[in-house]
Amino acid sequence: MIWRRPRERPTERPQKRHGAAARETVAGWLFVAPVVVILSLFMLAPILMAMWVSLTDWNGQGSPFRAGVPFVGLDNYTRLFAEEGLARQNFMTSVRNNIYYVAIVVPTQTALALGLALIVNGRLLRGRTFFRAAFFFPSVTSSVAISVVFLFVFANSGAVNGLLDLFGLDGPQWFADSRGTLHLLLGGLGVVDPEAPPAALTSDGPFGLSWWEWLSGPSVAMTTIIVLVVWTTSGTFMLMFLAALQDIPLTLEEAARLDGAGRRQVFRHVTLPQLKPTMFLVLTLGMIATWQVFDQVYVMSQGNPAKTTLTPAFLSYQTAFDGFEYGSGTAISFVLFAIIVVLTLVQRWVMRDRRA
């Protein structure tokens, strides 16, 4: 038999390869075109329209794009930071309230969600399915319905004050008490007198609020909203932690125990590092949600008492739809958006992987 060298196939021409790549690119854009059009129509276009409204003094009458709408530029933004007046005072009060709200809710709900996930992930726990459903149930219930229930629970003659009365304690008027919890704590310790604070703290502070107002802490009314939100959101984050815990190989924990590590050491050096991506997700989602809190404030307090439950999201709604100052209300929403973006980037930088 005569062996013949096989013929070498002619190499593809570069023109054909480029033509195929171009056709694939066109086909890809045709497939994603409907989604791009829908997102542009219902997301990008409204954002650009709202940005234009924030630069005007539109009062809600007619179209904001007609010729007669006053254009004020950045005045709606400067009034929130630089100009003395009610607009800056309300906005800074809402920011102060939200800072305390975020600082308490995010760590508390994260720690509670992680603890619940560790409990229901235990191998020796009986009825794990029941406990998972019970812990998750508040998260799927309507926030408006739960807010109404909390109004009755924390009423003057509600269950909470009734329980405190059994121990000989007089419960406060929860949704009518504007006193700051930090003021009450300092007064209870005898550090300062809440009725007569030091003169150095009552002087003008940053952005039109005194230092005493900045250091008030969440009010008693805001504390009830914090309790509600922590209770209703921990179940959702518990499922995220539970999925991450079940994804950790058992061999890692067994190897650590064989090396002599105790339960706390395994949790600290094995479990927590494996949960870092989920921890970042939970903290990010929690921070975004807490800066956007609206429905609980709308149902339970309307920003009262004495504006101690006022938040930027509710202030934006109140300014636009109650005060008919749509430009100022939209400006508040864009400032809130910038705050969320900046804090998310900072959190991502803090939790980045520092390995080379």
N, C-alpha and C positions, 0 to 999 in steps of 0.2 A: 504494500500500500504506500502510495506516495503522499508524504505530508506536505500540506500547503499552508503557508502562513496566512492566517485570516486577514482579510482586508480591514484596514483601519477605517472606522466610521469617520466620515468628515465631521469636523468640529462645527458646532452650531455657530452661526454667524452672530456677531455682537448685535447686529440690528434686530435679529429675531428675538434675542433675549430681552433687549430693551423694549421691544414692542409688546412682548408678553407681560413684562412688569407694568407697562403703562396700562394695558387692558385690565390687569388685576387691580391697579389703583382706581381706575374708573369704576370697576365693578364694586369695589369696596365702598367708595363714596356713594354709589347708587343705593347700596344696602342701608347705609347709615343716614342717608338724606332725610327719610321721614322723621327719625328721632331728632336730628339737628333742627329741622324745621319746627317741630313741636316744641322743643326746648327754647328755641329762639323766640317763638311766638308767645309762649305762656310764661317764660322765665326771664330771658334777657331783655325783651322789649318792655315788660312792666318795670324791671329794675331801672332801665334808662329813663322811662317816663317818670318814675318816682324821683330819680335824681334831678330831673328838670324841675319837678314840683318843689323840691327842697330849696331851689334857688329863686323861688318866686314867693309872692304874697297872696297866693290863691286862696279864696274863701269858700271854695266848693260850689260856687255858682257857675254854671256853664262849663265849658271846656277849659282845662288849664293851658291849652296850646293856642288859644285865640289871641288876637293882637292886644286886647285891652288888659291882660293880666300883668300886674306890676312885676318887674324883674328886680330882685334885691341882691342878687349875687350871694355872697357868703354871710350876709347879715344874720340869717337864721342860725348860723353856726357860731358866730361871734357872740351873739346874745346868750348862748349857753355857757360860755367860758369867760368872756372879757367884760361884758357890760353888766353893771349892777342893776338888779331888778328882780321881779318875781319869777321871770323865766329861768334865770340862772339859779336862783334859790331853790325852785322846785326841782330842777334837773339835778343839782348837786345833792339835794336831800334824797332823791331817788337813787342816785349812785351810791351814796353812803348806805342806804338801806340794803341795796343789792349786794354790796361788798360783804357786809355781815352775813347776809343770807347765803351767799356762795361759800364764804369761809366756814360756815357751820354745816351746810347741807352736803356739800361734795365730799369732805372727809368722812362724815358720819354715815352717809348712805353707802360709800365705798367699803368702809370697814364692816358695816352690818351685812352688806351683800356678800362679802368674802367669808364672814363668819357663818352665815346661813349656808353658803355653798359647801364649806368644810363639814358642816353638820350633816347635810343630806347626802354628802358623798361618802360618809362613813360606812364601812362594810358591815358593821355590827348593828346599825340602826334598823329597826323594824318599821315597816310602813313608810319607806322612803318616798313612794309615789304620793301618798297622802300629804306628807309634809311639803313636798315640792309644790303640789297644787295649792296647799294652804298658804304658803309663803308667796306664791306668784299671784294669787287671786286678787289682792288689792291693785295690782298693776293693770289688770284688764278691766277693772270697774271704771265707770265714767267718773272723771275728775270732778265734774259738776255735782253729781249725786253724792260723792264722798264729801265734798265741801259742804253741802247742805247738812249732811249728817253731823259733821264736826261742829256746825253752828249750834245744833241742839246739844251735842255732848259738852261743849265748852260754854254753854249759856250760864247765866247767873244761878239758875236752879237746875243746871244740868248734872250729868253723871260725874264729871270730874270734881266739881265743887261739892257734890254730895259725898264722894269718896274722901275728899279732904276733910269734910266736916266730921266724919267718923273718927278721925285722928285729932280732932280738936283744932283744926286749922281753918282759917277763913280764906277761901279762894278769891282771887281777884276777879274783877269784871274783864274777862280775857280780851274781848274785842273792843273794849272801851278804854283800855289802859295803855296810855302812850308812854309810860315811863320806860327808860332804857334799862335793860337787864344789867349792863355793866355799871350804870349809876347805882342801881339797887344793890349790887354786890359790894361796891366800894362804900356805900352808905352802911350796909350791914356789918362790914369789917371795921367801921369807924374811921376810915381813911379820910373821907370827905363828907360833907353834908350835902345831899342832893338838892336841898332847898336853897342852900347858900354856897354854891361852888366857889373855888378860888378865883380871884379876879384875873389872874394870869390866863386861866382857861376860858374865861368868858369874853376875852378880847377877840378881835377879828382874826380869823384863821384863813386858810386857803379857800379860794373860790366862794367867798361870801359867807361861809359858815364858821362859827367859832370852834375852837378846839374842843370845847365842852360838848358841842353838838356832834363833832366827828367821833368823839370817844364815848358816845352814848351806849353803843351796843345795840343789838336788835331789841325792839320794844316787846312788851308782853304780848301784844296782839300779833306781831310778826313771829314770835316764838310758836304760837299755835299753828301758823301756816308752815313753819319749818317742820314741826312734828308731823303734820299731815303729809308733806311732800316726801320726807324720809320714809315714812311708812308705805307710801304708794309706789315709790320708785325702786326700793331695794330689791323687790322680787324680780324685776327685769334684769338688773345687773347680777343678781344671784345666778340666773340661768347662764349668763355669759361666763362667769367664773366657774360654774359647774362643768360647762363644756370644756373649758381649758383644763380643769383638774382631771377630767376623765381622759384627756389626751396626753397626760404625762405618763411615760412608761413606768410601770411598777418596778422595773429592774433598777432604775435610778435610786428610788427610795430604799430598795432592798440592799443595794450595794453600799449606800451610805450607812445603813444600820449595821451591816457587817463590818464596816470600818470603825464602829463604835459611836456613831452619831446618835444623839438622843432625839426625842420627838421635836423639840424646839429647834435643834440644830438642823434637822432634816427640813423643817418648814422654812427656816431662814435661808439656808444655803442651797437647797434643792428646789423646793416648791415655789418660793417667791420669784427666783430668777426665771423659772419657766412661765410664770404668769405675767411677766413684764409687758408683752404686747397687749394682753387683755387688760391689764391695769391701765395702760395708756389709753385704750379705747374707752374704758369705763370713765376715767377721769375727764377725758375730752367730751364725751357725750353728756356727762353730768354737768360740766361747766357750761356748755352751750345751753342746756335746758334750764339751768338755774338763772342764767342771765336773761333768758327769754320768758321768765315766769309771768303769766298773765291771768289765766282762767281762775286760779285760786284767789288771787287778789280781787278780781272782778266780782266773784260770787260772794266772798266772805267779808270784804272790808271796803272796797272801792277806794283804797289808799288811805283810809282813816284808821285810827284816830290821829289827828294832828299830823297827817301825812307820814306817819311812821311805818306804814306798809306800802307806801308809794314806790313803784319800780319804774325803770325807764320804759319798759314795754307798755305798761299801763298808762304812764304819762304821755307817751306818744299817741296812744288811742284817745286819751282824754283831751289832749290838746287839739287833735285833728277833728274828732267827731263831736265833741261837746263844745269846744271853744271855736270851732270852724277856722282854726289856724292850720291849714293843711301843710303849708310850707314849713312851719316850725315843727309840727308833729313828724313830718317826713325826715327833717334834719335830725331829730332825736333818734329815729330808727337807724339812720346811717351811721351816727356816732356809736350807737350800740353795736352795729355790725362791725365797725372798726375795732371796738374793744374786744369783741369775741375773737376776731382774727388775730389780733396782737397777742392775746393771752394764750391762744392755741399754739401759735408759733413759739412763744416762750416755754410753754409746757413741753412741746416737742423737743426743744433744745435742751431742757433740763433732763428729760428722760431718754436722751439719745444714747446710742451704744458708744461708750468711750474706748472700746478696744481699738488698737491700731489696725 
